Amino acid sequence: MIQSHVLQLTSLVAVEPPASFDANAVRNEKLKVLQSIRPFNLEMVAQSVVRGQYAPGKIDGKAVAGYRDEPNVSRASRTETFVAARLLIDNWRWAGVPFYLRTGKRLAKRTTEIMIQFRGAPHIVFREREVEPNRLVLNIQPDEGICVSFGAKKPGTEMSIGNVFMNFSYREAFGGATRSAYATLLNDCLRGDATLFDRGDSVEAAWSLIEPILDVWSAAKTATVPEYPAGSWGPKESDQLLERDDRQWYNP
């Protein structure tokens, strides 16, 4: 998931505007993003990548089995069902801006979102009041849409700031059933449009980022894989990954 889906979304978020909306132009810019991601070494894997495996828990109020209790899964399996990572993109636009990735099975909610948190202003005039950061959330699945959140003064004589949301839903705006991502790709394939298809050099660039992580995990044969209850948002080590940067995950 990281090598394919998640890095694809990362490159689309960080991509520079292409010269045209042409398949080659778009894929050229996506490749530049992947090639700019700082490569992982042993120390970076230990500090910036977390894996996990789901244990027994509850989803929608129903008890569910842990991964090792699933049919045809070894009781000693160390296969990860969750990954969180911190990426740095070393180019002029994104230098110093962390990208946090997270994907997993049996989490609290089945959803795909991209959350962009804006930097705070150099000077906050409401210093005596807590003001949440402005955010832009791109909802990809299951309900396509965009949400912008920002601070606004609450009605009344007191200076009180509250977080408000502006939501856009494709379904509400345009109606009708949305087709699946695979239907879109099949349609593009029939029309000869390669814009959304990955290219060989991009696949190689993505794997060159992921292989060092897999090598470290493969060498650590005695290391335990952190567990997380099914129905949660992942292991505590994932939360600690962001806490070291004085941040926390945005849970849908």
C-alpha positions as CSV (number, residue, x, y, z in Angstrom):
1,M,0.0,0.0,0.0
2,I,2.8,2.4,0.8
3,Q,4.8,1.6,-2.3
4,S,1.8,1.9,-4.6
5,H,-1.3,3.8,-3.4
6,V,0.1,6.0,-0.6
7,L,3.2,7.2,-2.5
8,Q,1.0,7.9,-5.5
9,L,-1.1,10.2,-3.4
10,T,1.9,11.7,-1.8
11,S,3.4,12.6,-5.2
12,L,0.1,14.1,-6.4
13,V,-0.1,16.3,-3.3
14,A,3.4,17.5,-3.6
15,V,3.6,17.7,-7.4
16,E,4.6,20.9,-9.2
17,P,2.1,22.2,-11.8
18,P,2.9,20.4,-15.1
19,A,3.3,22.3,-18.3
20,S,0.1,20.7,-19.6
21,F,-2.4,18.1,-18.4
22,D,-0.8,15.5,-20.6
23,A,0.1,12.0,-19.3
24,N,3.9,12.4,-19.8
25,A,3.9,16.0,-18.3
26,V,2.0,14.9,-15.2
27,R,4.0,11.7,-14.7
28,N,7.3,13.6,-15.2
29,E,6.4,15.9,-12.3
30,K,5.3,13.0,-10.1
31,L,8.6,11.2,-10.7
32,K,10.5,14.4,-9.5
33,V,8.7,14.2,-6.2
34,L,9.5,10.5,-5.6
35,Q,13.2,11.2,-6.5
36,S,13.3,14.1,-4.0
37,I,12.1,12.1,-1.0
38,R,15.0,11.6,1.4
39,P,16.2,7.9,1.2
40,F,15.8,5.8,4.3
41,N,18.8,4.4,6.1
42,L,18.9,2.2,9.2
43,E,18.6,5.1,11.6
44,M,15.8,6.7,9.7
45,V,13.8,3.5,9.6
46,A,14.1,3.1,13.4
47,Q,13.0,6.7,14.0
48,S,10.5,7.4,11.2
49,V,8.7,4.2,10.3
50,V,6.3,2.2,12.5
51,R,4.7,-1.1,11.7
52,G,1.9,-3.0,13.5
53,Q,-0.3,-6.0,13.4
54,Y,-4.0,-6.0,14.5
55,A,-4.9,-8.0,17.6
56,P,-8.4,-9.0,18.7
57,G,-10.8,-6.0,19.2
58,K,-14.2,-4.7,18.4
59,I,-15.6,-3.1,15.2
60,D,-19.1,-1.7,15.1
61,G,-19.6,-3.2,18.6
62,K,-18.8,-6.7,17.3
63,A,-15.8,-8.7,18.5
64,V,-13.3,-9.5,15.7
65,A,-10.3,-11.9,15.7
66,G,-6.7,-10.8,15.6
67,Y,-4.6,-11.3,12.5
68,R,-2.9,-14.4,13.9
69,D,-6.3,-15.9,14.6
70,E,-7.4,-15.6,11.0
71,P,-7.7,-18.7,8.9
72,N,-4.5,-19.9,7.2
73,V,-2.3,-17.4,9.2
74,S,0.6,-18.7,11.2
75,R,0.4,-18.1,14.9
76,A,4.0,-16.8,14.7
77,S,3.3,-14.5,11.8
78,R,5.2,-11.2,11.9
79,T,3.4,-9.8,8.8
80,E,2.6,-6.2,9.3
81,T,-1.0,-5.0,8.8
82,F,-0.3,-1.4,9.6
83,V,2.4,1.1,8.6
84,A,3.0,4.7,9.5
85,A,5.9,6.8,8.2
86,R,7.4,10.2,8.3
87,L,8.8,11.5,4.9
88,L,10.9,14.5,4.1
89,I,11.0,15.9,0.5
90,D,14.2,17.6,-0.2
91,N,13.3,20.2,-2.8
92,W,12.8,24.0,-2.8
93,R,9.1,23.9,-2.1
94,W,8.8,21.2,0.6
95,A,12.2,21.4,2.4
96,G,11.5,21.1,6.2
97,V,7.8,20.1,5.7
98,P,7.1,16.7,7.2
99,F,4.7,14.3,5.4
100,Y,3.0,11.7,7.6
101,L,1.6,8.6,6.0
102,R,-0.6,6.0,7.6
103,T,-2.4,2.9,6.3
104,G,-3.7,-0.3,7.9
105,K,-6.3,-3.0,8.1
106,R,-9.0,-3.3,10.7
107,L,-8.8,0.4,11.7
108,A,-11.5,2.4,13.4
109,K,-12.9,3.5,10.0
110,R,-12.5,2.6,6.4
111,T,-11.6,5.8,4.7
112,T,-9.0,7.5,2.5
113,E,-8.2,11.1,3.3
114,I,-5.4,13.7,2.7
115,M,-5.1,16.3,5.4
116,I,-3.1,19.4,4.8
117,Q,-2.4,21.5,7.9
118,F,-1.3,25.1,7.2
119,R,1.6,26.7,9.0
120,G,0.6,29.3,11.7
121,A,1.0,33.0,11.0
122,P,4.3,34.5,12.3
123,H,2.4,36.5,14.9
124,I,-0.9,35.3,16.5
125,V,-2.8,38.3,17.9
126,F,-5.1,35.9,19.9
127,R,-2.2,34.6,22.0
128,E,-4.2,34.3,25.1
129,R,-6.7,32.0,23.3
130,E,-6.1,28.6,21.8
131,V,-6.6,28.7,18.0
132,E,-6.6,25.5,16.0
133,P,-4.6,25.4,12.8
134,N,-6.3,25.9,9.5
135,R,-6.8,22.6,7.6
136,L,-7.7,21.4,4.1
137,V,-9.0,17.8,4.0
138,L,-9.4,16.0,0.7
139,N,-11.9,13.1,1.1
140,I,-11.2,10.4,-1.5
141,Q,-13.1,7.4,-0.1
142,P,-15.9,6.6,0.6
143,D,-17.4,10.0,0.0
144,E,-15.5,12.3,-2.4
145,G,-15.3,15.9,-1.3
146,I,-13.3,18.7,0.3
147,C,-13.5,20.2,3.7
148,V,-11.8,23.5,4.9
149,S,-11.6,24.2,8.6
150,F,-10.5,27.6,10.1
151,G,-11.1,29.7,13.1
152,A,-13.9,32.3,13.3
153,K,-15.1,34.6,16.1
154,K,-18.2,33.3,17.9
155,P,-21.2,35.6,18.1
156,G,-21.3,37.7,21.2
157,T,-19.4,40.4,23.1
158,E,-16.6,38.1,24.2
159,M,-13.6,37.5,22.0
160,S,-14.0,33.7,21.6
161,I,-12.6,31.8,18.6
162,G,-14.3,28.6,17.4
163,N,-13.3,26.1,14.6
164,V,-15.8,26.1,11.7
165,F,-16.0,23.9,8.6
166,M,-16.9,24.5,5.0
167,N,-17.8,21.2,3.3
168,F,-18.1,20.3,-0.4
169,S,-19.5,16.9,-1.4
170,Y,-19.4,15.6,-5.0
171,R,-22.5,13.5,-4.3
172,E,-24.5,16.3,-2.9
173,A,-23.4,18.8,-5.6
174,F,-23.7,16.6,-8.7
175,G,-25.9,13.7,-7.5
176,G,-25.8,10.2,-9.0
177,A,-23.7,7.3,-8.0
178,T,-19.9,7.6,-8.3
179,R,-18.1,4.8,-10.1
180,S,-15.2,2.9,-8.6
181,A,-11.6,3.9,-9.1
182,Y,-11.1,0.7,-11.1
183,A,-13.9,1.6,-13.4
184,T,-12.2,4.9,-14.0
185,L,-8.9,3.2,-14.8
186,L,-10.5,0.7,-17.2
187,N,-12.3,3.6,-19.0
188,D,-9.0,5.5,-19.3
189,C,-7.3,2.3,-20.6
190,L,-9.9,1.9,-23.3
191,R,-9.4,5.6,-24.3
192,G,-5.6,5.4,-24.3
193,D,-5.2,7.9,-21.4
194,A,-2.2,7.0,-19.3
195,T,-2.3,10.0,-16.9
196,L,-3.4,7.9,-13.9
197,F,-1.2,4.9,-14.7
198,D,2.2,4.6,-13.1
199,R,5.3,4.5,-15.3
200,G,8.2,2.2,-15.0
201,D,10.7,4.8,-13.7
202,S,8.2,5.9,-11.1
203,V,7.7,2.3,-9.9
204,E,11.4,1.9,-9.6
205,A,11.8,5.1,-7.7
206,A,9.0,4.1,-5.2
207,W,10.6,0.7,-4.7
208,S,14.0,2.2,-4.1
209,L,12.5,4.1,-1.2
210,I,10.7,1.1,0.3
211,E,13.3,-1.6,-0.1
212,P,15.6,-0.3,2.6
213,I,12.7,-0.4,5.1
214,L,11.9,-4.0,4.1
215,D,15.5,-5.0,4.4
216,V,15.8,-3.6,7.9
217,W,12.6,-5.4,9.0
218,S,13.7,-8.6,7.4
219,A,17.1,-8.5,9.2
220,A,15.4,-7.9,12.5
221,K,14.0,-11.4,12.7
222,T,13.7,-11.4,16.5
223,A,12.0,-8.0,16.8
224,T,8.4,-8.1,17.9
225,V,5.8,-6.4,15.7
226,P,3.7,-3.9,17.8
227,E,0.1,-4.9,18.1
228,Y,-3.0,-2.7,18.1
229,P,-6.6,-3.6,18.9
230,A,-8.8,-4.1,15.8
231,G,-11.1,-1.1,15.6
232,S,-8.4,1.4,16.8
233,W,-6.2,3.8,14.9
234,G,-3.1,1.7,15.2
235,P,-0.3,1.0,17.8
236,K,0.8,3.5,20.3
237,E,4.2,3.7,18.5
238,S,2.3,5.4,15.7
239,D,1.1,8.2,18.0
240,Q,4.6,8.5,19.4
241,L,6.0,9.0,15.9
242,L,4.1,12.4,15.7
243,E,4.4,13.3,19.4
244,R,8.2,13.6,18.9
245,D,7.3,16.5,16.5
246,D,4.8,17.9,18.9
247,R,2.0,16.8,16.6
248,Q,-0.9,14.3,16.6
249,W,-2.8,12.4,14.0
250,Y,-5.9,13.8,12.5
251,N,-8.5,11.1,12.9
252,P,-11.5,11.3,10.5
